[in-house]
Amino acid sequence: MDVHVPRPITRGLRRREVDALTAQEDGTARWDDPQLLDRASQLGRVLFSQDEDLLAETARRQREGIAFGGVIYAPQLALSIGQFVEELELIAKAGTPADFVNAVQYLPMR
């Protein structure tokens, strides 16, 4: 989870037995977007973010062929907390991190 993701989303996912790690817990809350993407990739994780600036970094990496572990992006007001939890749970349980390598998944999915 990027630093900007509300805590209730993380808590909701954990209640549903989804393995979620926040930037704060990982000690990376003050890192820049390129560093966060690299860290998520090192950990074999997909980064969930609500930060538009991260999209520019993923687009740059896609253009330049720089690998990253994948990003799930959603604007902050796109869904309710419960809807975010439902959609992220579906993604987490239906796929694997390898499914998202070098890709951006946008929410809402519908």
ChimeraX commands (.cxc) that place a marker at each C-alpha (Angstrom):
marker #1 position 0.00,0.00,0.00 radius 0.5
marker #1 position 1.26,3.41,-0.97 radius 0.5
marker #1 position 1.50,5.96,1.81 radius 0.5
marker #1 position -1.68,7.76,0.67 radius 0.5
marker #1 position -4.01,4.75,0.98 radius 0.5
marker #1 position -6.50,5.11,3.86 radius 0.5
marker #1 position -5.91,2.69,6.74 radius 0.5
marker #1 position -9.49,1.33,6.65 radius 0.5
marker #1 position -8.76,-0.18,3.23 radius 0.5
marker #1 position -5.74,-2.04,4.58 radius 0.5
marker #1 position -7.63,-3.19,7.68 radius 0.5
marker #1 position -10.56,-4.37,5.57 radius 0.5
marker #1 position -8.28,-6.41,3.34 radius 0.5
marker #1 position -6.55,-7.99,6.30 radius 0.5
marker #1 position -9.89,-8.96,7.82 radius 0.5
marker #1 position -10.48,-10.82,4.55 radius 0.5
marker #1 position -7.09,-12.54,4.86 radius 0.5
marker #1 position -5.38,-10.54,2.12 radius 0.5
marker #1 position -1.67,-10.05,2.73 radius 0.5
marker #1 position -1.17,-6.27,2.66 radius 0.5
marker #1 position 1.96,-4.32,3.58 radius 0.5
marker #1 position 1.87,-0.55,3.99 radius 0.5
marker #1 position 4.70,1.79,3.10 radius 0.5
marker #1 position 4.63,2.94,6.73 radius 0.5
marker #1 position 5.15,-0.61,8.02 radius 0.5
marker #1 position 7.94,-1.20,5.51 radius 0.5
marker #1 position 9.73,2.00,6.50 radius 0.5
marker #1 position 9.34,3.46,3.01 radius 0.5
marker #1 position 6.67,6.10,3.67 radius 0.5
marker #1 position 8.97,8.97,2.67 radius 0.5
marker #1 position 10.38,7.34,-0.44 radius 0.5
marker #1 position 9.83,8.71,-3.94 radius 0.5
marker #1 position 7.67,6.86,-6.47 radius 0.5
marker #1 position 10.57,5.21,-8.35 radius 0.5
marker #1 position 11.97,3.87,-5.08 radius 0.5
marker #1 position 8.54,2.57,-3.98 radius 0.5
marker #1 position 8.06,0.74,-7.28 radius 0.5
marker #1 position 11.51,-0.78,-7.00 radius 0.5
marker #1 position 10.85,-1.88,-3.42 radius 0.5
marker #1 position 7.50,-3.46,-4.29 radius 0.5
marker #1 position 9.19,-5.28,-7.16 radius 0.5
marker #1 position 11.98,-6.53,-4.87 radius 0.5
marker #1 position 9.33,-7.89,-2.50 radius 0.5
marker #1 position 7.34,-9.51,-5.33 radius 0.5
marker #1 position 4.34,-7.30,-4.56 radius 0.5
marker #1 position 1.90,-5.20,-6.54 radius 0.5
marker #1 position 1.69,-1.59,-5.34 radius 0.5
marker #1 position -1.78,-0.11,-4.73 radius 0.5
marker #1 position -1.80,3.66,-5.03 radius 0.5
marker #1 position -4.15,6.58,-5.26 radius 0.5
marker #1 position -1.35,8.94,-6.29 radius 0.5
marker #1 position -1.60,10.21,-9.89 radius 0.5
marker #1 position 2.13,10.98,-9.97 radius 0.5
marker #1 position 2.83,7.27,-9.77 radius 0.5
marker #1 position 1.08,6.81,-13.12 radius 0.5
marker #1 position 3.65,9.05,-14.79 radius 0.5
marker #1 position 6.43,6.87,-13.39 radius 0.5
marker #1 position 4.77,3.65,-14.57 radius 0.5
marker #1 position 4.21,5.13,-18.04 radius 0.5
marker #1 position 7.87,6.14,-18.21 radius 0.5
marker #1 position 8.96,2.66,-17.21 radius 0.5
marker #1 position 6.66,1.06,-19.76 radius 0.5
marker #1 position 8.03,3.34,-22.54 radius 0.5
marker #1 position 11.64,2.71,-21.56 radius 0.5
marker #1 position 11.26,-1.02,-20.91 radius 0.5
marker #1 position 12.11,-0.73,-17.20 radius 0.5
marker #1 position 10.49,-3.57,-15.29 radius 0.5
marker #1 position 8.28,-3.07,-12.26 radius 0.5
marker #1 position 6.10,-5.37,-10.18 radius 0.5
marker #1 position 2.77,-3.87,-11.19 radius 0.5
marker #1 position 0.46,-1.18,-9.92 radius 0.5
marker #1 position -3.21,-1.01,-9.05 radius 0.5
marker #1 position -4.42,2.58,-9.30 radius 0.5
marker #1 position -7.65,4.27,-8.30 radius 0.5
marker #1 position -8.60,7.90,-7.71 radius 0.5
marker #1 position -9.35,8.54,-4.04 radius 0.5
marker #1 position -13.03,9.26,-4.59 radius 0.5
marker #1 position -13.68,6.55,-7.20 radius 0.5
marker #1 position -15.20,4.08,-4.74 radius 0.5
marker #1 position -16.28,3.76,-1.13 radius 0.5
marker #1 position -13.89,2.12,1.34 radius 0.5
marker #1 position -15.97,-1.07,1.18 radius 0.5
marker #1 position -15.89,-1.10,-2.61 radius 0.5
marker #1 position -12.12,-0.61,-2.62 radius 0.5
marker #1 position -11.78,-3.57,-0.25 radius 0.5
marker #1 position -14.04,-5.76,-2.39 radius 0.5
marker #1 position -12.24,-5.01,-5.65 radius 0.5
marker #1 position -8.75,-5.34,-4.17 radius 0.5
marker #1 position -9.70,-8.62,-2.50 radius 0.5
marker #1 position -10.97,-9.97,-5.81 radius 0.5
marker #1 position -7.73,-9.02,-7.55 radius 0.5
marker #1 position -5.57,-10.44,-4.76 radius 0.5
marker #1 position -7.37,-13.77,-4.63 radius 0.5
marker #1 position -7.96,-14.25,-8.35 radius 0.5
marker #1 position -4.46,-13.49,-9.57 radius 0.5
marker #1 position -0.83,-13.64,-8.67 radius 0.5
marker #1 position 1.74,-10.84,-8.54 radius 0.5
marker #1 position 3.24,-12.22,-11.77 radius 0.5
marker #1 position -0.03,-11.36,-13.55 radius 0.5
marker #1 position 0.64,-7.66,-12.96 radius 0.5
marker #1 position 4.31,-7.33,-13.87 radius 0.5
marker #1 position 4.84,-4.15,-15.94 radius 0.5
marker #1 position 1.11,-3.41,-15.91 radius 0.5
marker #1 position -1.31,-0.94,-14.37 radius 0.5
marker #1 position -4.76,-2.11,-13.30 radius 0.5
marker #1 position -7.29,0.68,-12.86 radius 0.5
marker #1 position -10.15,0.67,-10.36 radius 0.5
marker #1 position -13.07,0.60,-10.52 radius 0.5
marker #1 position -12.99,-2.51,-12.70 radius 0.5
marker #1 position -16.63,-2.26,-13.70 radius 0.5
marker link #1:1,2 radius 0.2
marker link #1:2,3 radius 0.2
marker link #1:3,4 radius 0.2
marker link #1:4,5 radius 0.2
marker link #1:5,6 radius 0.2
marker link #1:6,7 radius 0.2
marker link #1:7,8 radius 0.2
marker link #1:8,9 radius 0.2
marker link #1:9,10 radius 0.2
marker link #1:10,11 radius 0.2
marker link #1:11,12 radius 0.2
marker link #1:12,13 radius 0.2
marker link #1:13,14 radius 0.2
marker link #1:14,15 radius 0.2
marker link #1:15,16 radius 0.2
marker link #1:16,17 radius 0.2
marker link #1:17,18 radius 0.2
marker link #1:18,19 radius 0.2
marker link #1:19,20 radius 0.2
marker link #1:20,21 radius 0.2
marker link #1:21,22 radius 0.2
marker link #1:22,23 radius 0.2
marker link #1:23,24 radius 0.2
marker link #1:24,25 radius 0.2
marker link #1:25,26 radius 0.2
marker link #1:26,27 radius 0.2
marker link #1:27,28 radius 0.2
marker link #1:28,29 radius 0.2
marker link #1:29,30 radius 0.2
marker link #1:30,31 radius 0.2
marker link #1:31,32 radius 0.2
marker link #1:32,33 radius 0.2
marker link #1:33,34 radius 0.2
marker link #1:34,35 radius 0.2
marker link #1:35,36 radius 0.2
marker link #1:36,37 radius 0.2
marker link #1:37,38 radius 0.2
marker link #1:38,39 radius 0.2
marker link #1:39,40 radius 0.2
marker link #1:40,41 radius 0.2
marker link #1:41,42 radius 0.2
marker link #1:42,43 radius 0.2
marker link #1:43,44 radius 0.2
marker link #1:44,45 radius 0.2
marker link #1:45,46 radius 0.2
marker link #1:46,47 radius 0.2
marker link #1:47,48 radius 0.2
marker link #1:48,49 radius 0.2
marker link #1:49,50 radius 0.2
marker link #1:50,51 radius 0.2
marker link #1:51,52 radius 0.2
marker link #1:52,53 radius 0.2
marker link #1:53,54 radius 0.2
marker link #1:54,55 radius 0.2
marker link #1:55,56 radius 0.2
marker link #1:56,57 radius 0.2
marker link #1:57,58 radius 0.2
marker link #1:58,59 radius 0.2
marker link #1:59,60 radius 0.2
marker link #1:60,61 radius 0.2
marker link #1:61,62 radius 0.2
marker link #1:62,63 radius 0.2
marker link #1:63,64 radius 0.2
marker link #1:64,65 radius 0.2
marker link #1:65,66 radius 0.2
marker link #1:66,67 radius 0.2
marker link #1:67,68 radius 0.2
marker link #1:68,69 radius 0.2
marker link #1:69,70 radius 0.2
marker link #1:70,71 radius 0.2
marker link #1:71,72 radius 0.2
marker link #1:72,73 radius 0.2
marker link #1:73,74 radius 0.2
marker link #1:74,75 radius 0.2
marker link #1:75,76 radius 0.2
marker link #1:76,77 radius 0.2
marker link #1:77,78 radius 0.2
marker link #1:78,79 radius 0.2
marker link #1:79,80 radius 0.2
marker link #1:80,81 radius 0.2
marker link #1:81,82 radius 0.2
marker link #1:82,83 radius 0.2
marker link #1:83,84 radius 0.2
marker link #1:84,85 radius 0.2
marker link #1:85,86 radius 0.2
marker link #1:86,87 radius 0.2
marker link #1:87,88 radius 0.2
marker link #1:88,89 radius 0.2
marker link #1:89,90 radius 0.2
marker link #1:90,91 radius 0.2
marker link #1:91,92 radius 0.2
marker link #1:92,93 radius 0.2
marker link #1:93,94 radius 0.2
marker link #1:94,95 radius 0.2
marker link #1:95,96 radius 0.2
marker link #1:96,97 radius 0.2
marker link #1:97,98 radius 0.2
marker link #1:98,99 radius 0.2
marker link #1:99,100 radius 0.2
marker link #1:100,101 radius 0.2
marker link #1:101,102 radius 0.2
marker link #1:102,103 radius 0.2
marker link #1:103,104 radius 0.2
marker link #1:104,105 radius 0.2
marker link #1:105,106 radius 0.2
marker link #1:106,107 radius 0.2
marker link #1:107,108 radius 0.2
marker link #1:108,109 radius 0.2
marker link #1:109,110 radius 0.2
view
